[in-house]
Amino acid sequence: TVGDSNAVDLLVNGGGDLEIQVGGSLVKTTTAATLGDVVNGPHAIEVAGDGTDVITMNSLGTDLFDGLTVTAGGITIGGDLEIAGNISLTGPVTLASDVALDTTMANGTVTVNGTVDGDGVATRNLTLTSGTAAVTVTGAIGATEALGTILVSDAGTVDFDSTVGAADLRMTDADA
């Protein structure tokens, strides 16, 4: 679970090693990690699992991070991720609530190299906002668990490389 502005807790399921880097420095290699005062300034955060891990993140603070890169066998997001930099998610993404991926503070890119699905508990909505930067999703969206509304707002180019399964797709102030 990625939490408030002073601490980052990561819940990892899968038993593999997890490597966490903050500001380009290796912080911890473990199967579960808690970062406290280490994350207290403008740093990029990189989380890399071994391909079988499931990383769970809830709402993530705004100005503390220059970027967020997560690579895992599964990525579950349970809240908004507002990042002053790029967001790069590699692995299948599951939305555990309505989620906004927002990089407008720094006009950062939003890239999902994998599928995006709801969790099956409720219909989930997804908002993608990147200022003037690109939004890219390489895998199918809503193929296993369809989404409610996908809103792409205030974005540069938008590229969905596969199918989109949603009740509603809206683009405002975005170049498709």
Helices and strands as residue ranges (DSSP letters): E 8-13, E 18-22, E 25-30, E 33-35, E 43-48, E 54-57, E 65-71, E 74-77, E 81-82, E 86-90, E 93-95, E 99-102, E 110-113, E 116-118, E 126-129, E 135-137, E 147-160, E 166-175
